[in-house]
């Protein structure tokens, strides 16, 4: 796996699911620009509680940066065209809402 920081837009509202072990996780999809001006779809899964909480506050179209372990994927559509995607296990999620909070607000646990 690769340590990655991906920034992009949410493709849909994230969803929370429950694993067989009854522990919750969150699934999300993000679109990010690649170096060739094409977009790459990033499939995100979050087990970390803080990352889950932040993702669940987001909605379609929101900007987000996600850090974690990434696995690049290549897939072929029904027309035979190849596309790249990325699977990302989120450890940390940063939004513009987080960036506007001051350190004292973060320390106090204020909702921003």
MOPAC internal coordinates of N, CA, C and O (Angstrom, degrees):
PM7 1SCF
backbone

  N    0.0000 0     0.00 0     0.00 0    0    0    0
  C    1.4506 1     0.00 0     0.00 0    1    0    0
  C    1.5231 1   109.64 1     0.00 0    2    1    0
  O    1.2310 1   121.31 1   -19.89 1    3    2    1
  N    1.3085 1   115.10 1   160.11 1    3    2    1
  C    1.4558 1   123.77 1  -176.80 1    5    3    2
  C    1.5261 1   108.88 1  -118.10 1    6    5    3
  O    1.2310 1   120.18 1   -45.42 1    7    6    5
  N    1.3347 1   117.27 1   134.58 1    7    6    5
  C    1.4626 1   120.13 1   171.54 1    9    7    6
  C    1.5204 1   107.03 1   -73.28 1   10    9    7
  O    1.2310 1   120.33 1   -51.52 1   11   10    9
  N    1.3302 1   116.98 1   128.48 1   11   10    9
  C    1.4592 1   120.11 1  -174.95 1   13   11   10
  C    1.5238 1   111.56 1  -138.75 1   14   13   11
  O    1.2310 1   121.39 1   -25.73 1   15   14   13
  N    1.3224 1   114.94 1   154.27 1   15   14   13
  C    1.4488 1   123.51 1   169.99 1   17   15   14
  C    1.5159 1   105.98 1  -125.51 1   18   17   15
  O    1.2310 1   120.75 1   -63.84 1   19   18   17
  N    1.3203 1   116.17 1   116.16 1   19   18   17
  C    1.4606 1   121.87 1  -176.18 1   21   19   18
  C    1.5207 1   108.87 1  -117.18 1   22   21   19
  O    1.2310 1   120.80 1   -47.83 1   23   22   21
  N    1.3278 1   116.07 1   132.17 1   23   22   21
  C    1.4594 1   121.01 1   176.02 1   25   23   22
  C    1.5192 1   108.41 1  -120.53 1   26   25   23
  O    1.2310 1   121.22 1   -41.01 1   27   26   25
  N    1.3209 1   115.27 1   138.99 1   27   26   25
  C    1.4619 1   119.40 1  -179.82 1   29   27   26
  C    1.5129 1   111.58 1  -176.88 1   30   29   27
  O    1.2310 1   121.23 1    20.72 1   31   30   29
  N    1.3364 1   115.24 1  -159.28 1   31   30   29
  C    1.4642 1   122.61 1  -178.89 1   33   31   30
  C    1.5197 1   109.71 1  -114.94 1   34   33   31
  O    1.2310 1   121.52 1   -37.64 1   35   34   33
  N    1.3243 1   114.69 1   142.36 1   35   34   33
  C    1.4582 1   120.45 1   176.54 1   37   35   34
  C    1.5313 1   109.20 1   -67.29 1   38   37   35
  O    1.2310 1   120.34 1   -47.95 1   39   38   37
  N    1.3171 1   116.96 1   132.05 1   39   38   37
  C    1.4614 1   121.30 1   178.17 1   41   39   38
  C    1.5245 1   112.15 1   -83.52 1   42   41   39
  O    1.2310 1   120.40 1   155.97 1   43   42   41
  N    1.3150 1   116.84 1   -24.03 1   43   42   41
  C    1.4659 1   122.50 1   179.41 1   45   43   42
  C    1.5177 1   107.81 1  -161.62 1   46   45   43
  O    1.2310 1   120.81 1    -9.27 1   47   46   45
  N    1.3148 1   116.05 1   170.73 1   47   46   45
  C    1.4688 1   120.17 1   176.60 1   49   47   46
  C    1.5268 1   108.26 1   -68.88 1   50   49   47
  O    1.2310 1   119.84 1   -48.58 1   51   50   49
  N    1.3377 1   117.92 1   131.42 1   51   50   49
  C    1.4703 1   120.61 1   178.06 1   53   51   50
  C    1.5313 1   111.53 1   -62.14 1   54   53   51
  O    1.2310 1   121.15 1   -24.69 1   55   54   53
  N    1.3276 1   115.41 1   155.31 1   55   54   53
  C    1.4607 1   120.41 1   179.64 1   57   55   54
  C    1.5188 1   110.28 1  -123.52 1   58   57   55
  O    1.2310 1   121.38 1   -34.55 1   59   58   57
  N    1.3209 1   114.96 1   145.45 1   59   58   57
  C    1.4620 1   119.87 1   177.11 1   61   59   58
  C    1.5182 1   108.60 1  -101.93 1   62   61   59
  O    1.2310 1   121.14 1   -42.87 1   63   62   61
  N    1.3302 1   115.43 1   137.13 1   63   62   61
  C    1.4657 1   122.25 1   179.61 1   65   63   62
  C    1.5192 1   107.66 1  -128.85 1   66   65   63
  O    1.2310 1   121.41 1    -7.26 1   67   66   65
  N    1.3158 1   114.90 1   172.74 1   67   66   65
  C    1.4582 1   120.57 1   177.52 1   69   67   66
  C    1.5164 1   108.94 1  -124.02 1   70   69   67
  O    1.2310 1   120.81 1   -49.09 1   71   70   69
  N    1.3296 1   116.05 1   130.91 1   71   70   69
  C    1.4570 1   121.27 1   179.41 1   73   71   70
  C    1.5200 1   111.58 1   -76.83 1   74   73   71
  O    1.2310 1   120.83 1    -6.10 1   75   74   73
  N    1.3150 1   116.03 1   173.90 1   75   74   73
  C    1.4665 1   121.01 1   178.12 1   77   75   74
  C    1.5221 1   111.50 1   -60.11 1   78   77   75
  O    1.2310 1   120.67 1   152.17 1   79   78   77
  N    1.3262 1   116.33 1   -27.83 1   79   78   77
  C    1.4641 1   121.81 1   179.35 1   81   79   78
  C    1.5283 1   111.92 1   -84.95 1   82   81   79
  O    1.2310 1   120.31 1  -170.86 1   83   82   81
  N    1.3316 1   117.02 1     9.14 1   83   82   81
  C    1.4737 1   124.27 1   179.55 1   85   83   82
  C    1.5187 1   113.67 1    70.83 1   86   85   83
  O    1.2310 1   119.89 1  -172.48 1   87   86   85
  N    1.3301 1   117.81 1     7.52 1   87   86   85
  C    1.4672 1   120.50 1   177.65 1   89   87   86
  C    1.5234 1   109.03 1   -88.74 1   90   89   87
  O    1.2310 1   120.34 1   -43.97 1   91   90   89
  N    1.3427 1   116.96 1   136.03 1   91   90   89
  C    1.4713 1   119.94 1  -179.40 1   93   91   90
  C    1.5252 1   112.23 1   -76.68 1   94   93   91
  O    1.2310 1   121.63 1   -25.85 1   95   94   93
  N    1.3233 1   114.48 1   154.15 1   95   94   93
  C    1.4602 1   122.22 1   171.24 1   97   95   94
  C    1.5132 1   107.25 1  -146.85 1   98   97   95
  O    1.2310 1   120.35 1   -16.97 1   99   98   97
  N    1.3228 1   116.93 1   163.03 1   99   98   97
  C    1.4626 1   121.73 1  -178.11 1  101   99   98
  C    1.5214 1   109.24 1  -121.73 1  102  101   99
  O    1.2310 1   121.16 1   -43.10 1  103  102  101
  N    1.3304 1   115.38 1   136.90 1  103  102  101
  C    1.4605 1   122.45 1   176.13 1  105  103  102
  C    1.5281 1   109.04 1  -111.14 1  106  105  103
  O    1.2310 1   120.88 1   -41.01 1  107  106  105
  N    1.3217 1   115.92 1   138.99 1  107  106  105
  C    1.4607 1   121.17 1   178.46 1  109  107  106
  C    1.5185 1   109.14 1  -147.58 1  110  109  107
  O    1.2310 1   121.21 1   -19.96 1  111  110  109
  N    1.3349 1   115.30 1   160.04 1  111  110  109
  C    1.4652 1   121.21 1   175.29 1  113  111  110
  C    1.5195 1   107.93 1  -130.31 1  114  113  111
  O    1.2310 1   121.86 1   -46.61 1  115  114  113
  N    1.3253 1   114.04 1   133.39 1  115  114  113
  C    1.4609 1   122.04 1  -177.19 1  117  115  114
  C    1.5225 1   107.94 1  -127.16 1  118  117  115
  O    1.2310 1   120.45 1   -34.81 1  119  118  117
  N    1.3218 1   116.74 1   145.19 1  119  118  117
  C    1.4517 1   120.28 1   171.81 1  121  119  118
  C    1.5195 1   107.76 1  -109.17 1  122  121  119
  O    1.2310 1   121.06 1   -48.41 1  123  122  121
  N    1.3340 1   115.58 1   131.59 1  123  122  121
  C    1.4626 1   121.66 1  -178.14 1  125  123  122
  C    1.5215 1   109.05 1  -129.56 1  126  125  123
  O    1.2310 1   120.67 1   -32.83 1  127  126  125
  N    1.3301 1   116.32 1   147.17 1  127  126  125
  C    1.4613 1   121.09 1   177.40 1  129  127  126
  C    1.5222 1   109.68 1   -76.87 1  130  129  127
  O    1.2310 1   120.49 1   -44.84 1  131  130  129
  N    1.3104 1   116.68 1   135.16 1  131  130  129
  C    1.4603 1   120.22 1   174.70 1  133  131  130
  C    1.5271 1   108.75 1   -94.90 1  134  133  131
  O    1.2310 1   120.36 1    -4.39 1  135  134  133
  N    1.3070 1   116.91 1   175.61 1  135  134  133
  C    1.4655 1   121.61 1  -178.38 1  137  135  134
  C    1.5236 1   112.48 1   -63.53 1  138  137  135
  O    1.2310 1   120.04 1   157.11 1  139  138  137
  N    1.3299 1   117.53 1   -22.89 1  139  138  137
  C    1.4648 1   120.68 1  -177.14 1  141  139  138
  C    1.5268 1   112.62 1   -96.09 1  142  141  139
  O    1.2310 1   120.55 1  -161.34 1  143  142  141
  N    1.3481 1   116.55 1    18.66 1  143  142  141
  C    1.4667 1   122.48 1   179.12 1  145  143  142
  C    1.5275 1   112.74 1    73.37 1  146  145  143
  O    1.2310 1   119.68 1   175.38 1  147  146  145
  N    1.3408 1   118.21 1    -4.62 1  147  146  145
  C    1.4508 1   120.70 1   174.21 1  149  147  146
  C    1.5228 1   108.04 1   -81.54 1  150  149  147
  O    1.2310 1   121.07 1   -22.13 1  151  150  149
  N    1.3204 1   115.56 1   157.87 1  151  150  149
  C    1.4616 1   117.70 1   175.95 1  153  151  150
  C    1.5225 1   109.67 1   -97.17 1  154  153  151
  O    1.2310 1   121.23 1   -28.89 1  155  154  153
  N    1.3136 1   115.25 1   151.11 1  155  154  153
  C    1.4540 1   122.66 1   179.14 1  157  155  154
  C    1.5225 1   107.05 1  -119.48 1  158  157  155
  O    1.2310 1   120.44 1   -47.76 1  159  158  157
  N    1.3211 1   116.77 1   132.24 1  159  158  157
  C    1.4534 1   120.97 1   176.07 1  161  159  158
  C    1.5228 1   108.84 1   -85.37 1  162  161  159
  O    1.2310 1   121.09 1   -50.96 1  163  162  161
  N    1.3232 1   115.53 1   129.04 1  163  162  161
  C    1.4609 1   121.72 1  -179.50 1  165  163  162
  C    1.5257 1   107.84 1  -112.28 1  166  165  163
  O    1.2310 1   120.77 1   -60.31 1  167  166  165
  N    1.3239 1   116.13 1   119.69 1  167  166  165
  C    1.4608 1   121.60 1   175.37 1  169  167  166
  C    1.5194 1   107.29 1   -92.68 1  170  169  167
  O    1.2310 1   121.00 1   -61.00 1  171  170  169
  N    1.3292 1   115.69 1   119.00 1  171  170  169
  C    1.4636 1   121.63 1  -173.59 1  173  171  170
  C    1.5230 1   109.92 1  -109.99 1  174  173  171
  O    1.2310 1   120.71 1   -42.11 1  175  174  173
  N    1.3279 1   116.25 1   137.89 1  175  174  173
  C    1.4548 1   122.23 1   170.35 1  177  175  174
  C    1.5206 1   107.39 1  -129.32 1  178  177  175
  O    1.2310 1   120.91 1   -44.58 1  179  178  177
  N    1.3270 1   115.86 1   135.42 1  179  178  177
  C    1.4625 1   120.61 1  -178.59 1  181  179  178
  C    1.5247 1   109.82 1  -125.72 1  182  181  179
  O    1.2310 1   121.31 1   -56.37 1  183  182  181
  N    1.3388 1   115.11 1   123.63 1  183  182  181
  C    1.4605 1   121.87 1   174.49 1  185  183  182
  C    1.5255 1   110.01 1  -102.94 1  186  185  183
  O    1.2310 1   120.60 1   152.34 1  187  186  185
  N    1.3347 1   116.45 1   -27.66 1  187  186  185
  C    1.4564 1   123.92 1   179.30 1  189  187  186
  C    1.5321 1   109.22 1   -64.55 1  190  189  187
  O    1.2310 1   120.35 1   -49.94 1  191  190  189
  N    1.3448 1   116.94 1   130.06 1  191  190  189
  C    1.4693 1   120.87 1  -175.71 1  193  191  190
  C    1.5240 1   113.11 1   -59.93 1  194  193  191
  O    1.2310 1   120.14 1   136.19 1  195  194  193
  N    1.3346 1   117.33 1   -43.81 1  195  194  193
  C    1.4656 1   120.15 1  -179.83 1  197  195  194
  C    1.5278 1   111.18 1   -63.39 1  198  197  195
  O    1.2310 1   120.57 1   137.07 1  199  198  197
  N    1.3270 1   116.52 1   -42.93 1  199  198  197
  C    1.4677 1   120.54 1   179.06 1  201  199  198
  C    1.5335 1   110.18 1   -64.07 1  202  201  199
  O    1.2310 1   120.27 1   138.79 1  203  202  201
  N    1.3315 1   117.08 1   -41.21 1  203  202  201
  C    1.4716 1   120.46 1   178.27 1  205  203  202
  C    1.5234 1   111.07 1   -61.04 1  206  205  203
  O    1.2310 1   121.21 1   132.72 1  207  206  205
  N    1.3218 1   115.30 1   -47.28 1  207  206  205
  C    1.4599 1   120.97 1  -177.86 1  209  207  206
  C    1.5280 1   111.42 1   -59.87 1  210  209  207
  O    1.2310 1   120.52 1   135.40 1  211  210  209
  N    1.3230 1   116.60 1   -44.60 1  211  210  209
  C    1.4643 1   120.41 1  -179.75 1  213  211  210
  C    1.5226 1   111.14 1   -66.97 1  214  213  211
  O    1.2310 1   120.04 1   135.50 1  215  214  213
  N    1.3298 1   117.54 1   -44.50 1  215  214  213
  C    1.4695 1   120.32 1   179.25 1  217  215  214
  C    1.5269 1   111.81 1   -59.33 1  218  217  215
  O    1.2310 1   120.26 1   138.92 1  219  218  217
  N    1.3244 1   117.11 1   -41.08 1  219  218  217
  C    1.4637 1   120.53 1  -176.98 1  221  219  218
  C    1.5252 1   113.11 1   -67.27 1  222  221  219
  O    1.2310 1   119.92 1   164.15 1  223  222  221
  N    1.3271 1   117.75 1   -15.85 1  223  222  221
  C    1.4650 1   121.49 1   177.03 1  225  223  222
  C    1.5266 1   111.65 1   -82.31 1  226  225  223
  O    1.2310 1   120.51 1   167.42 1  227  226  225
  N    1.3292 1   116.64 1   -12.58 1  227  226  225
  C    1.4736 1   121.11 1  -174.56 1  229  227  226
  C    1.5174 1   111.89 1   -89.98 1  230  229  227
  O    1.2310 1   121.61 1   -18.28 1  231  230  229
  N    1.3217 1   114.53 1   161.72 1  231  230  229
  C    1.4609 1   121.54 1   179.14 1  233  231  230
  C    1.5239 1   109.07 1  -135.51 1  234  233  231
  O    1.2310 1   120.64 1    -7.56 1  235  234  233
  N    1.3030 1   116.37 1   172.44 1  235  234  233
  C    1.4678 1   122.20 1   179.19 1  237  235  234
  C    1.5273 1   109.73 1   -54.05 1  238  237  235
  O    1.2310 1   120.95 1   -48.26 1  239  238  237
  N    1.3455 1   115.79 1   131.74 1  239  238  237
  C    1.4552 1   121.55 1   177.02 1  241  239  238
  C    1.5129 1   114.95 1    91.67 1  242  241  239
  O    1.2310 1   119.91 1   166.46 1  243  242  241
  N    1.3357 1   117.78 1   -13.54 1  243  242  241
  C    1.4649 1   120.17 1   178.92 1  245  243  242
  C    1.5232 1   110.51 1   -68.02 1  246  245  243
  O    1.2310 1   121.08 1   -36.60 1  247  246  245
  N    1.3432 1   115.54 1   143.40 1  247  246  245
  C    1.4610 1   121.25 1   176.66 1  249  247  246
  C    1.5259 1   109.45 1   -82.04 1  250  249  247
  O    1.2310 1   120.75 1   -37.23 1  251  250  249
  N    1.3229 1   116.16 1   142.77 1  251  250  249
  C    1.4659 1   120.53 1  -176.69 1  253  251  250
  C    1.5238 1   109.96 1  -152.16 1  254  253  251
  O    1.2310 1   120.80 1   -29.93 1  255  254  253
  N    1.3254 1   116.08 1   150.07 1  255  254  253
  C    1.4628 1   122.88 1   170.07 1  257  255  254
  C    1.5182 1   106.68 1  -122.80 1  258  257  255
  O    1.2310 1   120.78 1   -47.45 1  259  258  257
  N    1.3288 1   116.11 1   132.55 1  259  258  257
  C    1.4591 1   121.33 1  -175.60 1  261  259  258
  C    1.5234 1   109.35 1  -129.71 1  262  261  259
  O    1.2310 1   120.99 1   -50.76 1  263  262  261
  N    1.3340 1   115.70 1   129.24 1  263  262  261
  C    1.4613 1   121.45 1   176.70 1  265  263  262
  C    1.5178 1   108.83 1  -108.70 1  266  265  263
  O    1.2310 1   121.12 1   -37.81 1  267  266  265
  N    1.3342 1   115.45 1   142.19 1  267  266  265
  C    1.4496 1   119.51 1   178.13 1  269  267  266
  C    1.5165 1   112.05 1   169.81 1  270  269  267
  O    1.2310 1   121.41 1    15.48 1  271  270  269
  N    1.3035 1   114.91 1  -164.52 1  271  270  269
  C    1.4675 1   121.53 1  -179.69 1  273  271  270
  C    1.5256 1   109.08 1   -93.21 1  274  273  271
  O    1.2310 1   120.94 1   -52.78 1  275  274  273
  N    1.3373 1   115.81 1   127.22 1  275  274  273
  C    1.4646 1   121.42 1  -174.52 1  277  275  274
  C    1.5176 1   111.62 1  -116.22 1  278  277  275
  O    1.2310 1   121.85 1   -31.78 1  279  278  277
  N    1.3282 1   114.06 1   148.22 1  279  278  277
  C    1.4621 1   122.04 1   173.52 1  281  279  278
  C    1.5228 1   107.91 1  -129.46 1  282  281  279
  O    1.2310 1   119.54 1   -65.95 1  283  282  281
  N    1.3395 1   118.49 1   114.05 1  283  282  281
  C    1.4639 1   120.23 1   178.01 1  285  283  282
  C    1.5270 1   110.87 1   -71.01 1  286  285  283
  O    1.2310 1   121.17 1   -34.27 1  287  286  285
  N    1.3161 1   115.36 1   145.73 1  287  286  285
  C    1.4672 1   121.72 1  -179.86 1  289  287  286
  C    1.5275 1   109.45 1  -132.06 1  290  289  287
  O    1.2310 1   120.77 1   -27.98 1  291  290  289
  N    1.3113 1   116.14 1   152.02 1  291  290  289
  C    1.4625 1   122.84 1   173.95 1  293  291  290
  C    1.5172 1   106.76 1  -127.01 1  294  293  291
  O    1.2310 1   120.43 1   -50.70 1  295  294  293
  N    1.3370 1   116.79 1   129.30 1  295  294  293
  C    1.4545 1   119.46 1  -179.95 1  297  295  294
  C    1.5232 1   110.04 1  -135.58 1  298  297  295
  O    1.2310 1   121.24 1   -19.45 1  299  298  297
  N    1.3132 1   115.22 1   160.55 1  299  298  297
  C    1.4638 1   122.07 1  -176.96 1  301  299  298
  C    1.5186 1   109.29 1  -118.36 1  302  301  299
  O    1.2310 1   120.66 1   -49.03 1  303  302  301
  N    1.3500 1   116.34 1   130.97 1  303  302  301
  C    1.4572 1   119.36 1   179.45 1  305  303  302
  C    1.5227 1   110.77 1   -83.21 1  306  305  303
  O    1.2310 1   120.47 1     0.55 1  307  306  305
  N    1.3206 1   116.71 1  -179.45 1  307  306  305
  C    1.4688 1   121.63 1  -176.68 1  309  307  306
  C    1.5244 1   112.77 1   -64.64 1  310  309  307
  O    1.2310 1   120.03 1   158.28 1  311  310  309
  N    1.3467 1   117.55 1   -21.72 1  311  310  309
  C    1.4663 1   121.91 1   178.28 1  313  311  310
  C    1.5231 1   111.92 1   -86.56 1  314  313  311
  O    1.2310 1   120.61 1   177.13 1  315  314  313
  N    1.3353 1   116.44 1    -2.87 1  315  314  313
  C    1.4558 1   120.37 1  -179.67 1  317  315  314
  C    1.5193 1   114.37 1    88.50 1  318  317  315
  O    1.2310 1   120.34 1  -174.69 1  319  318  317
  N    1.3325 1   116.95 1     5.31 1  319  318  317
  C    1.4619 1   120.44 1   179.11 1  321  319  318
  C    1.5219 1   109.43 1   -82.30 1  322  321  319
  O    1.2310 1   120.93 1   -40.44 1  323  322  321
  N    1.3398 1   115.83 1   139.56 1  323  322  321
  C    1.4567 1   120.68 1  -179.90 1  325  323  322
  C    1.5219 1   110.51 1   -92.24 1  326  325  323
  O    1.2310 1   121.31 1   -38.43 1  327  326  325
  N    1.3300 1   115.10 1   141.57 1  327  326  325
  C    1.4563 1   122.34 1  -179.82 1  329  327  326
  C    1.5239 1   108.82 1  -134.39 1  330  329  327
  O    1.2310 1   121.14 1   -28.93 1  331  330  329
  N    1.3276 1   115.43 1   151.07 1  331  330  329
  C    1.4595 1   118.77 1   175.88 1  333  331  330
  C    1.5212 1   108.89 1  -105.09 1  334  333  331
  O    1.2310 1   121.43 1   -28.95 1  335  334  333
  N    1.3153 1   114.87 1   151.05 1  335  334  333
  C    1.4550 1   121.53 1   175.87 1  337  335  334
  C    1.5246 1   107.46 1  -146.62 1  338  337  335
  O    1.2310 1   121.16 1    -3.64 1  339  338  337
  N    1.3031 1   115.39 1   176.36 1  339  338  337
  C    1.4490 1   120.26 1  -177.28 1  341  339  338
  C    1.5211 1   108.47 1  -141.98 1  342  341  339
  O    1.2310 1   120.29 1   -47.96 1  343  342  341
  N    1.3344 1   117.04 1   132.04 1  343  342  341
  C    1.4569 1   122.27 1   171.02 1  345  343  342
  C    1.5221 1   106.59 1   -98.92 1  346  345  343
  O    1.2310 1   120.38 1   -46.53 1  347  346  345
  N    1.3260 1   116.89 1   133.47 1  347  346  345
  C    1.4598 1   120.74 1  -175.08 1  349  347  346
  C    1.5228 1   110.29 1  -134.69 1  350  349  347
  O    1.2310 1   120.59 1   -55.18 1  351  350  349
  N    1.3222 1   116.47 1   124.82 1  351  350  349
  C    1.4605 1   122.25 1   173.18 1  353  351  350
  C    1.5243 1   105.92 1   -93.90 1  354  353  351
  O    1.2310 1   120.90 1   -70.26 1  355  354  353
  N    1.3333 1   115.88 1   109.74 1  355  354  353
  C    1.4664 1   121.50 1  -172.42 1  357  355  354
  C    1.5168 1   112.19 1   -77.59 1  358  357  355
  O    1.2310 1   121.13 1   -50.49 1  359  358  357
  N    1.3297 1   115.45 1   129.51 1  359  358  357
  C    1.4616 1   122.02 1   172.37 1  361  359  358
  C    1.5164 1   110.66 1  -104.42 1  362  361  359
  O    1.2310 1   120.82 1   147.97 1  363  362  361
  N    1.3373 1   116.04 1   -32.03 1  363  362  361
  C    1.4634 1   121.57 1  -176.52 1  365  363  362
  C    1.5173 1   108.45 1  -145.22 1  366  365  363
  O    1.2310 1   120.83 1   -42.35 1  367  366  365
  N    1.3288 1   116.01 1   137.65 1  367  366  365
  C    1.4617 1   121.99 1   179.20 1  369  367  366
  C    1.5222 1   107.74 1  -126.34 1  370  369  367
  O    1.2310 1   120.99 1   -50.44 1  371  370  369
  N    1.3296 1   115.72 1   129.56 1  371  370  369
  C    1.4569 1   121.14 1   179.75 1  373  371  370
  C    1.5259 1   109.06 1  -123.24 1  374  373  371
  O    1.2310 1   121.26 1   -47.85 1  375  374  373
  N    1.3287 1   115.19 1   132.15 1  375  374  373
  C    1.4583 1   120.65 1   177.41 1  377  375  374
  C    1.5193 1   108.77 1  -122.71 1  378  377  375
  O    1.2310 1   120.42 1    -9.75 1  379  378  377
  N    1.3149 1   116.80 1   170.25 1  379  378  377
  C    1.4612 1   120.03 1   176.69 1  381  379  378
  C    1.5223 1   109.78 1   -64.56 1  382  381  379
  O    1.2310 1   120.03 1   153.78 1  383  382  381
  N    1.3193 1   117.56 1   -26.22 1  383  382  381
  C    1.4586 1   120.80 1   178.39 1  385  383  382
  C    1.5268 1   109.89 1   -66.26 1  386  385  383
  O    1.2310 1   120.02 1   141.12 1  387  386  385
  N    1.3433 1   117.57 1   -38.88 1  387  386  385
  C    1.4628 1   122.11 1   177.65 1  389  387  386
  C    1.5200 1   110.91 1   -66.36 1  390  389  387
  O    1.2310 1   120.47 1   140.37 1  391  390  389
  N    1.3075 1   116.70 1   -39.63 1  391  390  389
  C    1.4582 1   121.43 1  -174.97 1  393  391  390
  C    1.5219 1   111.77 1   -67.02 1  394  393  391
  O    1.2310 1   119.55 1   157.28 1  395  394  393
  N    1.3190 1   118.46 1   -22.72 1  395  394  393
  C    1.4588 1   120.64 1  -178.47 1  397  395  394
  C    1.5212 1   112.40 1   -86.87 1  398  397  395
  O    1.2310 1   119.68 1   167.65 1  399  398  397
  N    1.3246 1   118.22 1   -12.35 1  399  398  397
  C    1.4628 1   121.07 1   179.01 1  401  399  398
  C    1.5268 1   109.86 1   -76.19 1  402  401  399
  O    1.2310 1   120.90 1   -41.34 1  403  402  401
  N    1.3116 1   115.89 1   138.66 1  403  402  401
  C    1.4590 1   119.81 1   176.43 1  405  403  402
  C    1.5193 1   108.83 1   -80.80 1  406  405  403
  O    1.2310 1   120.40 1   -17.04 1  407  406  405
  N    1.3165 1   116.84 1   162.96 1  407  406  405
  C    1.4674 1   120.68 1   179.26 1  409  407  406
  C    1.5230 1   111.28 1   -60.36 1  410  409  407
  O    1.2310 1   119.85 1   142.62 1  411  410  409
  N    1.3390 1   117.89 1   -37.38 1  411  410  409
  C    1.4690 1   119.95 1   179.61 1  413  411  410
  C    1.5212 1   110.99 1   -67.60 1  414  413  411
  O    1.2310 1   120.03 1   143.33 1  415  414  413
  N    1.3334 1   117.55 1   -36.67 1  415  414  413
  C    1.4602 1   120.08 1   176.24 1  417  415  414
  C    1.5164 1   110.89 1   -65.16 1  418  417  415
  O    1.2310 1   120.67 1   139.24 1  419  418  417
  N    1.3217 1   116.32 1   -40.76 1  419  418  417
  C    1.4625 1   120.09 1   179.14 1  421  419  418
  C    1.5195 1   110.24 1   -64.19 1  422  421  419
  O    1.2310 1   120.45 1   138.46 1  423  422  421
  N    1.3413 1   116.75 1   -41.54 1  423  422  421
  C    1.4644 1   121.47 1  -179.58 1  425  423  422
  C    1.5187 1   111.53 1   -65.12 1  426  425  423
  O    1.2310 1   120.49 1   145.30 1  427  426  425
  N    1.3366 1   116.68 1   -34.70 1  427  426  425
  C    1.4598 1   121.27 1   179.90 1  429  427  426
  C    1.5158 1   111.89 1   -81.00 1  430  429  427
  O    1.2310 1   120.15 1   169.43 1  431  430  429
  N    1.3402 1   117.32 1   -10.57 1  431  430  429
  C    1.4610 1   120.91 1  -179.29 1  433  431  430
  C    1.5107 1   113.08 1    76.18 1  434  433  431
  O    1.2310 1   120.31 1  -155.01 1  435  434  433
  N    1.3274 1   117.02 1    24.99 1  435  434  433
  C    1.4606 1   120.78 1  -178.98 1  437  435  434
  C    1.5133 1   110.42 1   -68.84 1  438  437  435
  O    1.2310 1   120.86 1   -35.73 1  439  438  437
  N    1.3045 1   115.97 1   144.27 1  439  438  437
  C    1.4749 1   120.84 1   175.22 1  441  439  438
  C    1.5071 1   108.19 1   -83.15 1  442  441  439
  O    1.2310 1   121.33 1   -55.01 1  443  442  441
  N    1.3310 1   115.05 1   124.99 1  443  442  441
  C    1.4615 1   120.28 1  -179.95 1  445  443  442
  C    1.4992 1   108.98 1  -114.96 1  446  445  443
  O    1.2310 1   120.10 1   180.00 1  447  446  445

